[in-house]
Structure formats: C-alpha cells, structure tokens
Amino acid sequence: MPTTYRNRLWQRASARWAEIRAISADLLPAVALQQKLVTLMLDGADHLEQPLPSGLSRAHVVEKWRRGLPALRNEQVPIPDTLKDLLPAFAGAIADGGAGESALHIRDALLRGDIDAESLLGVSLARNRKAIRTSALHMGFSPDLIWLVGELGSSPLAHHLQVQLVNGLESHLGDWDRGYCPVCGSWPVLIESIDGSRQLRCSFCALAWALRSHRCIYCGNAGEDFVAAAPDVNRGQRRVELCAACASYTKVFEVSELTPFPLLAIEDLASIDLDRGAMERRYARPELYDLDAIEPLKSC
C-alpha cells in the first residue's frame, strides 16, 4: 500500500472517529480499540504481493460462480509471514480493549506457538468458523475471540486477493445474484446506495457487488414483510431493512463514494444505533452462509 494512499485513509478514518466521539461519548472505548485494530490492518496490507492461486483462472472462477461458490472456496493460498507476526498484536489490542485475560491467553499461545498462526489465518481465510470453534473449545480458548483475531489478521490478504481477482472479471460479476460475497463467502456488513445502485459491501474482503432485484440479502424475501425504516426522519440517508421472514436486518447508507478497505468497520461502528434498534425488535444478523451443502471444505 503506497504511503500517500495510507495517509489519506488514515486522515479519513481520523475525521470519522472524531465525529463518532463527538456524537456518542459511550463509544469512546470502542473508537480507541478500533484505532489500534485499523492501524494493524493497514500494517498487514502494506507490501502484500501475494499472487492469486495458480489454478484460479477466469474460466474456473466463472464456473464456481455458476454453482454458487465463492472464488476462494477450497483454494490453497500461502500465508505471508508478515500477517502471522501480527496476530499476537491483534490479540493484545483486543485484550487492552476489554477482553482481558481471555485475549491475553490467546496472545501468549500465539507467541509460544501453541496456536499455529498460519493454520488460524488459513482457516479464517477459508471462512471455516466450524473448525475454529472446534479447535478453540478443545484448547480452552474463547471461540469468538479466536475467530476475531483470525479474521482481523487475514482480512488484509482477503482484500488483496479480491482486488486482483475482480480485475478483469467485472463483466461476470453481474452474473452473481446472491447475498453472500462471490469472492470469500461472507455476508455484507452493510449496503451502500450510490447513484441509484445498491452495492453490498463484504464484511471481510470489502468487495462491492449488486443484486438484480431489491430483496432480503439473506433469504430472498421481497414481500410486504420486507421493509425499510429510517429511525431518524432527519437522517433518512441512514436506514435499516427488516425481513420478518428470516428475522434479519441490513443497514443501508446513501453515499457519494464507496467506503474503502478497511474503513467499512468504522461506518459499522458509527451506525451502532441502527443495530441496537433492530435488535430491540428481535432482528439479528445471521451466521456465515453454510456453503458445505454446495461443496464441503477440504482440509485447510
């Protein structure tokens, strides 16, 4: 990542964090933690030169998309040492941010080699939450914290691969009409509405893609029980879509430009009031889409 581009990202992030702090004093600890995590993610993105897997040809990707499989599903991706080295720092930042001893145990296990950093990053990149949960419970660690550390550490690589992958495949991306990401398989963190186009933004690799129709991204419901609500009439550009069919919700923002990686997490934090409102009405964001029904994961 060029220094000038990184500096522009940081300036944009800093301005947004200042806005959050001014509006929501209760989010000060969350902003402080996010600043540390975004710094580490930018460190991880620096100097990444990882090529796409050798077998991931354009024809292969198009065929996988035809079957509903994300491009990176079951592809072997070497993990850079720089990302492995960052994992203890992620765990330490999370510990300082309030996770305490649980995160410190994970950090120390990474430093000792009891948790294999390459394996954790590879399984996270494969979006294999089941394997991480099983291993974490077996080793006596918090599955959610292990998952978070792995996701933070692998997301720069996921984004790096996504940018390479989509370059030259834009014309085929419109053939993907599913709510989970065509590159990594994650759900969107939010939808950005720009110039009349609703761009789903992947929570992991930050890909932007669109569906062919306006419907629930999770279950496809487009009936009368799929509705949009703007809790604040003075801020109608921020709204939440609620689906009674699957009890899920999605945040939607009108924007003048798409939010770059890794700043989507900041917009997610800035709109936590929308999450709270949806959850108070018993709506939730689903777990990862289970792709095993299409093609089970191979050993990572």
C-alpha contacts under 8 A as a table, 3 or more apart, distances in Angstrom:
res1	aa1	res2	aa2	distance
1	M	5	Y	6.89
1	M	6	R	6.54
1	M	45	A	6.32
1	M	46	D	4.72
1	M	47	H	5.98
1	M	48	L	7.66
2	P	5	Y	5.37
2	P	6	R	6.26
2	P	46	D	7.65
3	T	6	R	5.05
3	T	7	N	6.08
4	T	7	N	5.09
4	T	8	R	6.33
5	Y	8	R	5.10
5	Y	9	L	6.27
6	R	9	L	5.06
6	R	10	W	6.19
6	R	42	L	7.40
7	N	10	W	5.06
7	N	11	Q	6.14
8	R	11	Q	5.10
8	R	12	R	6.20
9	L	12	R	5.16
9	L	13	A	6.08
9	L	263	L	7.91
10	W	13	A	4.94
10	W	14	S	5.93
11	Q	14	S	5.12
11	Q	15	A	6.25
12	R	15	A	5.28
12	R	16	R	6.34
13	A	16	R	5.14
13	A	17	W	6.14
13	A	263	L	6.69
13	A	266	I	7.44
14	S	17	W	5.09
14	S	18	A	6.18
15	A	18	A	5.13
15	A	19	E	6.46
16	R	19	E	5.09
16	R	20	I	6.36
16	R	266	I	7.49
17	W	20	I	5.01
17	W	21	R	6.15
17	W	31	V	6.54
17	W	266	I	7.50
18	A	21	R	5.15
18	A	22	A	6.19
19	E	22	A	5.15
19	E	23	I	6.30
20	I	23	I	5.26
20	I	24	S	5.75
20	I	25	A	7.95
20	I	27	L	7.36
20	I	31	V	7.89
20	I	270	A	6.01
21	R	24	S	5.37
21	R	25	A	5.59
21	R	27	L	6.66
21	R	28	L	5.90
21	R	31	V	7.54
22	A	25	A	6.71
24	S	27	L	5.56
24	S	28	L	7.43
25	A	28	L	5.58
26	D	29	P	7.44
27	L	30	A	5.15
27	L	31	V	6.11
28	L	31	V	5.14
28	L	32	A	6.24
29	P	32	A	5.10
29	P	33	L	6.29
29	P	97	G	7.03
30	A	33	L	5.18
30	A	34	Q	6.06
30	A	97	G	7.44
31	V	34	Q	4.99
31	V	35	Q	6.11
32	A	35	Q	5.28
32	A	36	K	6.74
32	A	97	G	7.75
33	L	36	K	5.31
33	L	37	L	6.35
33	L	93	A	6.84
33	L	94	I	7.10
33	L	96	D	7.82
33	L	97	G	5.39
34	Q	37	L	4.96
34	Q	38	V	5.92
34	Q	266	I	7.71
35	Q	38	V	5.32
35	Q	39	T	6.15
36	K	39	T	5.18
36	K	40	L	6.40
36	K	93	A	6.59
37	L	40	L	5.14
37	L	41	M	6.18
37	L	90	F	6.66
37	L	93	A	7.02
37	L	152	L	7.78
38	V	41	M	4.91
38	V	42	L	6.09
38	V	262	P	6.86
38	V	263	L	7.82
39	T	42	L	5.18
39	T	43	D	6.21
40	L	43	D	4.85
40	L	44	G	6.14
40	L	86	L	7.27
40	L	89	A	7.78
40	L	90	F	7.18
41	M	44	G	4.92
41	M	45	A	6.21
41	M	152	L	6.96
41	M	153	G	7.05
41	M	155	S	7.67
41	M	156	P	6.26
41	M	262	P	7.28
42	L	45	A	4.97
42	L	46	D	6.30
42	L	156	P	7.63
42	L	262	P	7.64
43	D	46	D	5.29
44	G	47	H	7.99
44	G	48	L	7.55
44	G	82	T	6.74
44	G	83	L	5.78
44	G	86	L	7.31
44	G	153	G	7.39
44	G	156	P	5.96
44	G	157	L	7.92
45	A	48	L	5.79
45	A	156	P	5.07
45	A	157	L	7.08
45	A	160	H	7.53
48	L	80	P	7.95
48	L	157	L	7.44
48	L	160	H	7.26
50	Q	78	P	7.82
50	Q	80	P	7.55
50	Q	157	L	7.79
50	Q	160	H	7.72
50	Q	161	L	7.49
51	P	161	L	7.38
52	L	56	L	6.84
52	L	77	V	7.60
52	L	161	L	6.25
52	L	164	Q	7.20
52	L	165	L	7.24
53	P	56	L	5.49
53	P	75	E	6.69
53	P	76	Q	6.58
53	P	77	V	6.04
54	S	57	S	7.47
55	G	60	H	7.77
56	L	60	H	5.96
56	L	61	V	6.39
56	L	71	A	7.79
56	L	75	E	7.77
57	S	60	H	5.10
57	S	61	V	6.28
58	R	61	V	5.19
58	R	62	V	6.20
58	R	169	L	7.26
59	A	62	V	5.15
59	A	63	E	6.18
60	H	63	E	5.14
60	H	64	K	6.21
61	V	64	K	5.06
61	V	65	W	6.13
61	V	71	A	5.47
62	V	65	W	5.07
62	V	66	R	6.20
62	V	172	H	7.06
63	E	66	R	5.03
63	E	67	R	6.59
64	K	67	R	5.22
64	K	68	G	6.33
64	K	69	L	4.96
64	K	70	P	6.69
64	K	71	A	6.40
65	W	68	G	4.90
65	W	69	L	5.27
65	W	70	P	6.34
65	W	71	A	7.00
65	W	175	D	7.86
65	W	176	W	6.50
65	W	182	P	6.89
66	R	69	L	7.47
66	R	175	D	7.95
66	R	176	W	7.73
67	R	294	I	7.67
68	G	176	W	7.84
68	G	178	R	7.79
68	G	182	P	7.90
68	G	294	I	7.50
69	L	73	R	6.60
69	L	182	P	7.00
69	L	185	G	7.71
69	L	291	L	7.42
69	L	294	I	7.31
69	L	295	E	7.69
70	P	73	R	5.46
70	P	181	C	6.69
70	P	182	P	4.35
70	P	183	V	4.74
70	P	184	C	5.42
70	P	185	G	5.40
71	A	182	P	6.19
71	A	183	V	4.73
71	A	184	C	6.61
72	L	75	E	5.33
72	L	126	A	7.31
72	L	183	V	5.83
72	L	184	C	5.64
73	R	126	A	6.46
73	R	184	C	6.89
73	R	185	G	7.84
73	R	297	L	7.44
74	N	126	A	7.15
74	N	297	L	6.01
74	N	298	K	6.07
76	Q	300	C	7.70
77	V	122	G	7.44
79	I	83	L	7.27
79	I	84	K	7.56
79	I	118	E	6.27
79	I	121	L	7.24
79	I	122	G	6.98
80	P	83	L	5.69
80	P	84	K	6.84
81	D	84	K	5.04
81	D	85	D	6.21
82	T	85	D	5.25
82	T	86	L	6.56
83	L	86	L	5.19
83	L	87	L	6.82
83	L	153	G	6.08
83	L	154	S	7.12
84	K	87	L	5.70
84	K	117	A	5.33
84	K	118	E	6.16
84	K	121	L	7.50
84	K	153	G	7.57
85	D	88	P	6.97
86	L	89	A	5.34
86	L	90	F	6.45
86	L	153	G	6.85
87	L	90	F	5.11
87	L	91	A	6.35
87	L	107	R	7.55
87	L	110	L	7.34
87	L	117	A	7.10
87	L	149	V	6.61
87	L	150	G	7.38
87	L	153	G	5.96
88	P	91	A	5.05
88	P	92	G	6.04
88	P	106	I	7.76
88	P	107	R	4.65
88	P	108	D	7.37
88	P	110	L	6.04
88	P	111	L	6.55
89	A	92	G	4.94
89	A	93	A	6.09
89	A	107	R	7.43
90	F	93	A	5.18
90	F	94	I	6.26
90	F	149	V	6.09
90	F	152	L	7.38
90	F	153	G	7.36
91	A	94	I	5.14
91	A	95	A	6.18
91	A	103	A	5.53
91	A	104	L	6.61
91	A	106	I	6.54
91	A	107	R	5.11
91	A	149	V	6.04
92	G	95	A	4.98
92	G	96	D	6.26
92	G	103	A	6.70
92	G	104	L	6.14
92	G	107	R	6.09
93	A	96	D	5.08
93	A	97	G	6.08
94	I	97	G	4.86
94	I	98	G	6.62
94	I	99	A	5.87
94	I	100	G	7.68
94	I	103	A	6.40
95	A	98	G	5.55
95	A	99	A	4.49
95	A	100	G	4.36
95	A	101	E	6.78
95	A	102	S	7.37
95	A	103	A	4.90
95	A	104	L	5.83
96	D	99	A	6.88
96	D	100	G	6.41
97	G	100	G	7.61
99	A	102	S	6.17
99	A	103	A	5.69
100	G	103	A	5.76
100	G	104	L	6.33
101	E	104	L	4.85
101	E	105	H	6.05
102	S	105	H	5.36
102	S	106	I	6.69
102	S	141	F	7.11
102	S	142	S	6.87
102	S	145	L	7.94
103	A	106	I	5.07
103	A	107	R	6.23
103	A	145	L	6.78
104	L	107	R	4.90
104	L	108	D	6.08
105	H	108	D	5.18
105	H	109	A	6.07
105	H	141	F	7.68
106	I	109	A	5.06
106	I	110	L	6.19
106	I	115	I	7.80
106	I	141	F	6.98
106	I	146	I	7.24
107	R	110	L	5.17
107	R	111	L	6.29
108	D	111	L	5.01
108	D	112	R	6.14
109	A	112	R	5.10
109	A	113	G	5.97
109	A	114	D	4.92
109	A	115	I	5.54
110	L	113	G	5.02
110	L	114	D	6.03
110	L	115	I	4.97
110	L	116	D	6.70
110	L	117	A	6.58
111	L	114	D	7.74
112	R	115	I	7.69
113	G	116	D	5.67
113	G	117	A	7.60
115	I	120	L	7.54
116	D	119	S	5.38
116	D	120	L	6.23
117	A	120	L	5.13
117	A	121	L	6.13
118	E	121	L	5.24
118	E	122	G	6.03
119	S	122	G	5.07
119	S	123	V	6.05
119	S	300	C	7.36
120	L	123	V	5.29
120	L	124	S	6.05
120	L	132	I	7.52
120	L	150	G	5.84
121	L	124	S	5.04
121	L	125	L	6.00
121	L	150	G	5.37
121	L	151	E	7.43
121	L	153	G	6.76
121	L	154	S	5.49
122	G	125	L	5.07
122	G	126	A	6.22
122	G	154	S	7.77
122	G	300	C	6.49
123	V	126	A	4.99
123	V	127	R	6.33
123	V	128	N	5.52
123	V	129	R	7.76
123	V	131	A	7.40
123	V	132	I	7.17
123	V	300	C	6.02
124	S	127	R	4.88
124	S	128	N	5.98
124	S	129	R	7.11
124	S	132	I	7.78
124	S	147	W	7.16
124	S	150	G	5.57
124	S	151	E	5.73
124	S	154	S	6.66
125	L	128	N	7.72
125	L	151	E	7.39
125	L	154	S	5.96
125	L	155	S	7.53
125	L	158	A	6.74
125	L	184	C	7.63
126	A	184	C	7.37
126	A	300	C	7.71
127	R	184	C	7.33
127	R	185	G	7.28
127	R	186	S	7.46
127	R	288	L	7.94
128	N	131	A	5.68
128	N	132	I	6.69
128	N	297	L	7.88
129	R	132	I	5.10
129	R	133	R	6.05
129	R	147	W	7.03
130	K	133	R	5.20
130	K	134	T	6.23
131	A	134	T	5.17
131	A	135	S	6.16
132	I	135	S	5.23
132	I	136	A	5.92
132	I	143	P	6.70
132	I	146	I	7.23
132	I	147	W	6.57
133	R	136	A	5.14
133	R	137	L	6.13
133	R	143	P	4.85
133	R	144	D	7.67
133	R	147	W	7.71
134	T	137	L	5.41
134	T	138	H	6.20
134	T	143	P	7.90
135	S	138	H	5.06
135	S	139	M	6.20
136	A	139	M	5.17
136	A	140	G	6.00
136	A	141	F	4.91
136	A	142	S	6.24
136	A	143	P	5.14
136	A	146	I	6.86
137	L	140	G	4.99
137	L	141	F	5.84
137	L	142	S	6.94
137	L	143	P	6.52
138	H	141	F	7.80
141	F	145	L	7.86
141	F	146	I	7.22
142	S	145	L	5.33
142	S	146	I	6.23
143	P	146	I	5.15
143	P	147	W	6.03
144	D	147	W	5.10
144	D	148	L	6.15
145	L	148	L	4.98
145	L	149	V	6.17
146	I	149	V	5.25
146	I	150	G	6.19
147	W	150	G	5.19
147	W	151	E	5.98
148	L	151	E	5.08
148	L	152	L	6.07
149	V	152	L	5.32
149	V	153	G	6.17
150	G	153	G	5.17
150	G	154	S	6.04
151	E	154	S	5.26
151	E	155	S	5.82
151	E	204	F	7.53
152	L	155	S	5.48
152	L	156	P	7.79
153	G	156	P	6.95
154	S	157	L	5.45
154	S	158	A	6.30
155	S	158	A	4.85
155	S	159	H	6.09
155	S	204	F	5.72
155	S	205	C	5.96
156	P	159	H	5.18
156	P	160	H	6.09
156	P	205	C	7.44
157	L	160	H	4.92
157	L	161	L	6.10
158	A	161	L	5.26
158	A	162	Q	6.03
158	A	184	C	7.47
158	A	204	F	7.08
158	A	205	C	5.01
159	H	162	Q	4.93
159	H	163	V	6.25
159	H	204	F	7.50
159	H	205	C	4.21
159	H	206	A	6.38
159	H	207	L	7.60
159	H	261	F	7.48
160	H	163	V	5.45
160	H	164	Q	6.65
160	H	205	C	7.94
161	L	164	Q	5.22
161	L	165	L	5.98
162	Q	165	L	5.00
162	Q	166	V	6.06
162	Q	183	V	6.35
162	Q	205	C	6.53
162	Q	207	L	6.89
163	V	166	V	5.59
163	V	167	N	6.29
164	Q	167	N	5.41
165	L	168	G	7.54
165	L	169	L	7.19
165	L	183	V	7.96
166	V	169	L	4.99
166	V	170	E	6.03
166	V	173	L	7.78
167	N	170	E	6.61
168	G	171	S	7.67
169	L	172	H	5.38
169	L	173	L	6.31
170	E	173	L	5.10
170	E	174	G	7.32
171	S	174	G	6.34
172	H	175	D	5.43
172	H	176	W	7.54
173	L	176	W	5.58
173	L	209	W	7.31
174	G	177	D	7.19
174	G	209	W	7.70
174	G	210	A	7.24
174	G	211	L	7.91
176	W	182	P	6.87
176	W	211	L	7.53
177	D	210	A	7.39
177	D	211	L	5.06
177	D	212	R	6.25
178	R	181	C	7.58
178	R	182	P	7.89
178	R	211	L	6.69
178	R	217	I	7.23
179	G	187	W	6.68
179	G	188	P	7.53
179	G	200	L	7.87
179	G	211	L	7.37
179	G	217	I	4.49
179	G	218	Y	5.90
180	Y	185	G	5.28
180	Y	186	S	5.39
180	Y	187	W	4.64
180	Y	188	P	6.81
180	Y	202	C	7.88
180	Y	217	I	7.72
180	Y	218	Y	7.85
180	Y	289	Y	7.02
181	C	184	C	5.65
181	C	185	G	4.46
181	C	186	S	5.22
181	C	187	W	6.12
181	C	188	P	7.17
181	C	202	C	6.08
181	C	207	L	7.34
181	C	209	W	7.99
182	P	185	G	5.94
183	V	205	C	7.89
183	V	207	L	7.68
184	C	204	F	7.68
184	C	205	C	7.10
185	G	288	L	7.74
185	G	289	Y	7.14
186	S	202	C	6.33
186	S	203	S	6.52
186	S	204	F	6.45
186	S	288	L	6.12
186	S	289	Y	7.13
187	W	202	C	5.97
187	W	203	S	6.28
187	W	288	L	6.62
187	W	289	Y	7.43
188	P	191	I	7.09
188	P	200	L	5.70
188	P	201	R	4.90
188	P	202	C	4.09
188	P	203	S	5.03
189	V	200	L	7.92
189	V	201	R	6.10
189	V	202	C	5.88
189	V	203	S	4.47
189	V	250	T	7.77
189	V	251	K	7.78
189	V	264	L	7.75
189	V	268	D	7.14
190	L	200	L	6.34
190	L	201	R	5.77
190	L	202	C	7.67
190	L	203	S	7.73
190	L	250	T	6.10
190	L	251	K	5.03
190	L	252	V	5.93
190	L	253	F	7.79
190	L	268	D	7.47
191	I	198	R	6.33
191	I	199	Q	5.49
191	I	200	L	4.52
191	I	201	R	5.83
191	I	250	T	7.33
191	I	251	K	6.20
191	I	252	V	4.67
191	I	253	F	6.36
192	E	198	R	5.84
192	E	199	Q	5.12
192	E	200	L	6.48
192	E	201	R	7.13
192	E	252	V	5.83
192	E	253	F	5.02
192	E	254	E	5.85
192	E	255	V	6.25
192	E	258	L	6.91
193	S	196	G	6.31
193	S	197	S	5.53
193	S	198	R	4.44
193	S	199	Q	6.05
193	S	252	V	6.95
193	S	253	F	5.89
193	S	254	E	4.59
193	S	255	V	6.00
194	I	197	S	5.27
194	I	198	R	6.52
194	I	199	Q	7.42
194	I	254	E	6.10
194	I	255	V	5.50
194	I	256	S	6.05
194	I	257	E	6.82
194	I	258	L	7.66
195	D	256	S	7.76
197	S	210	A	7.39
198	R	210	A	5.96
198	R	211	L	7.70
199	Q	208	A	5.47
199	Q	209	W	5.21
199	Q	210	A	4.98
200	L	207	L	7.76
200	L	208	A	5.38
200	L	209	W	5.29
200	L	210	A	5.88
201	R	206	A	5.50
201	R	207	L	5.58
201	R	208	A	4.75
201	R	209	W	6.94
202	C	205	C	5.77
202	C	206	A	4.43
202	C	207	L	5.17
202	C	208	A	6.66
203	S	206	A	5.88
203	S	264	L	7.63
203	S	265	A	7.95
205	C	261	F	7.75
206	A	260	P	7.49
206	A	261	F	5.89
206	A	262	P	7.48
206	A	264	L	7.52
211	L	214	H	7.15
214	H	222	A	6.93
215	R	220	G	5.45
215	R	221	N	5.58
215	R	222	A	4.54
215	R	226	F	7.38
216	C	219	C	5.78
216	C	220	G	4.76
216	C	221	N	5.17
216	C	222	A	6.38
216	C	226	F	6.88
216	C	241	E	7.90
216	C	243	C	6.43
217	I	220	G	5.84
218	Y	246	C	7.69
218	Y	248	S	7.51
218	Y	286	P	7.90
219	C	245	A	7.70
219	C	246	C	6.59
221	N	226	F	6.58
221	N	243	C	7.27
221	N	245	A	6.83
222	A	225	D	7.70
222	A	226	F	5.81
223	G	226	F	5.60
224	E	227	V	6.89
225	D	242	L	7.89
225	D	243	C	6.11
225	D	244	A	5.46
225	D	245	A	6.98
226	F	241	E	7.09
226	F	242	L	5.72
226	F	243	C	4.45
226	F	244	A	6.34
226	F	245	A	7.65
227	V	241	E	5.60
227	V	242	L	5.36
227	V	243	C	6.60
228	A	239	R	6.66
228	A	240	V	5.64
228	A	241	E	4.23
228	A	242	L	6.16
229	A	239	R	5.51
229	A	240	V	5.43
229	A	241	E	6.32
229	A	242	L	7.69
230	A	233	V	6.19
230	A	235	R	7.34
230	A	236	G	5.54
230	A	237	Q	7.85
230	A	238	R	6.32
230	A	239	R	4.32
230	A	240	V	6.43
231	P	239	R	6.92
231	P	274	L	7.64
232	D	235	R	5.30
232	D	236	G	6.52
233	V	236	G	5.44
235	R	238	R	5.88
236	G	239	R	6.45
237	Q	252	V	7.90
237	Q	253	F	5.62
237	Q	254	E	5.09
238	R	251	K	7.52
238	R	252	V	6.05
238	R	253	F	4.83
238	R	254	E	6.81
239	R	251	K	6.02
239	R	252	V	5.34
239	R	253	F	6.56
239	R	274	L	7.49
240	V	249	Y	6.61
240	V	250	T	5.60
240	V	251	K	4.46
240	V	252	V	5.80
240	V	274	L	6.71
240	V	278	A	7.71
241	E	249	Y	5.42
241	E	250	T	5.16
241	E	251	K	6.33
241	E	252	V	7.25
242	L	247	A	7.23
242	L	248	S	6.11
242	L	249	Y	4.61
242	L	250	T	6.84
242	L	278	A	7.73
242	L	283	Y	7.37
243	C	246	C	5.95
243	C	247	A	5.45
243	C	248	S	5.42
243	C	249	Y	6.21
244	A	247	A	4.79
244	A	248	S	7.15
247	A	282	R	7.19
247	A	283	Y	4.89
247	A	284	A	6.41
248	S	283	Y	4.98
248	S	284	A	4.79
248	S	285	R	5.46
248	S	286	P	6.84
249	Y	278	A	6.85
249	Y	283	Y	6.02
249	Y	284	A	6.00
249	Y	285	R	6.12
250	T	285	R	7.55
251	K	274	L	7.26
251	K	275	D	7.99
255	V	258	L	6.83
259	T	263	L	6.41
259	T	264	L	6.04
260	P	263	L	5.79
260	P	264	L	6.81
261	F	264	L	6.31
262	P	265	A	6.67
263	L	266	I	5.28
263	L	267	E	6.93
264	L	267	E	5.22
264	L	268	D	6.27
265	A	268	D	4.93
265	A	269	L	6.21
266	I	269	L	5.07
266	I	270	A	6.07
267	E	270	A	4.94
267	E	271	S	6.26
268	D	271	S	5.42
268	D	272	I	6.51
269	L	272	I	5.26
270	A	273	D	7.88
271	S	274	L	5.61
271	S	275	D	7.11
272	I	275	D	4.99
272	I	276	R	6.26
273	D	276	R	5.07
273	D	277	G	6.18
274	L	277	G	5.13
274	L	278	A	6.21
275	D	278	A	5.20
275	D	279	M	6.05
276	R	279	M	5.15
276	R	280	E	6.02
277	G	280	E	5.19
277	G	281	R	6.63
278	A	281	R	5.23
278	A	282	R	6.58
278	A	283	Y	5.35
278	A	284	A	7.18
279	M	282	R	4.76
279	M	283	Y	4.89
279	M	284	A	5.95
280	E	283	Y	7.38
286	P	289	Y	7.96
290	D	293	A	6.83
291	L	294	I	5.42
291	L	295	E	6.23
291	L	296	P	6.79
292	D	295	E	4.93
292	D	296	P	3.97
292	D	297	L	6.50
293	A	296	P	6.63
297	L	300	C	8.00
